[in-house]
Amino acid sequence: MDYRLYVLNSDGKFADVEEWRCASDEAALELAARRAHAYGAELWQGERRVSTFAGPMSAPDPHPGA
């Protein structure tokens, strides 16, 4: 089956897309989970959203407790 991983930018808009063929949702989910998506991503199979991956809510504080 054909899948697309839409990678989001800091504004929550689609910044990039990766396309690949996987035998199942499980295989596509495993592959998508290994991809870097700092601001989140969505995995789609055709018109069906398979999963959403959350990115970090904000940058870590470089000086915690300061």
Contacts in CASP RR format, 6 or more apart in sequence:
PFRMAT RR
TARGET T0000
AUTHOR 0000-0000-0000
METHOD contacts of the structure
MODEL  1
MDYRLYVLNSDGKFADVEEWRCASDEAALELAARRAHAYGAELWQGERRV
STFAGPMSAPDPHPGA
1 21 0 8 1.000
1 22 0 8 1.000
1 23 0 8 1.000
1 24 0 8 1.000
1 28 0 8 1.000
1 45 0 8 1.000
2 19 0 8 1.000
2 20 0 8 1.000
2 21 0 8 1.000
2 45 0 8 1.000
2 46 0 8 1.000
3 19 0 8 1.000
3 20 0 8 1.000
3 21 0 8 1.000
3 22 0 8 1.000
3 28 0 8 1.000
3 32 0 8 1.000
3 43 0 8 1.000
3 44 0 8 1.000
3 45 0 8 1.000
3 50 0 8 1.000
4 17 0 8 1.000
4 18 0 8 1.000
4 19 0 8 1.000
4 43 0 8 1.000
4 44 0 8 1.000
4 45 0 8 1.000
4 46 0 8 1.000
5 17 0 8 1.000
5 18 0 8 1.000
5 19 0 8 1.000
5 32 0 8 1.000
5 35 0 8 1.000
5 37 0 8 1.000
5 41 0 8 1.000
5 42 0 8 1.000
5 43 0 8 1.000
5 44 0 8 1.000
6 14 0 8 1.000
6 16 0 8 1.000
6 17 0 8 1.000
6 41 0 8 1.000
6 42 0 8 1.000
6 43 0 8 1.000
6 44 0 8 1.000
7 14 0 8 1.000
7 15 0 8 1.000
7 16 0 8 1.000
7 17 0 8 1.000
7 18 0 8 1.000
7 35 0 8 1.000
7 37 0 8 1.000
7 39 0 8 1.000
7 40 0 8 1.000
7 41 0 8 1.000
8 14 0 8 1.000
8 15 0 8 1.000
8 37 0 8 1.000
8 39 0 8 1.000
8 40 0 8 1.000
8 41 0 8 1.000
8 42 0 8 1.000
8 55 0 8 1.000
9 15 0 8 1.000
9 39 0 8 1.000
10 39 0 8 1.000
12 39 0 8 1.000
12 40 0 8 1.000
15 39 0 8 1.000
18 35 0 8 1.000
20 28 0 8 1.000
20 31 0 8 1.000
22 28 0 8 1.000
22 31 0 8 1.000
25 45 0 8 1.000
25 50 0 8 1.000
28 43 0 8 1.000
28 45 0 8 1.000
28 50 0 8 1.000
29 43 0 8 1.000
29 50 0 8 1.000
29 51 0 8 1.000
32 41 0 8 1.000
32 43 0 8 1.000
32 51 0 8 1.000
32 53 0 8 1.000
33 53 0 8 1.000
35 41 0 8 1.000
37 53 0 8 1.000
37 55 0 8 1.000
38 55 0 8 1.000
38 56 0 8 1.000
39 55 0 8 1.000
39 56 0 8 1.000
40 52 0 8 1.000
40 53 0 8 1.000
40 54 0 8 1.000
40 55 0 8 1.000
41 52 0 8 1.000
41 53 0 8 1.000
42 49 0 8 1.000
42 51 0 8 1.000
42 52 0 8 1.000
42 53 0 8 1.000
43 49 0 8 1.000
43 50 0 8 1.000
43 51 0 8 1.000
43 52 0 8 1.000
43 53 0 8 1.000
44 50 0 8 1.000
END
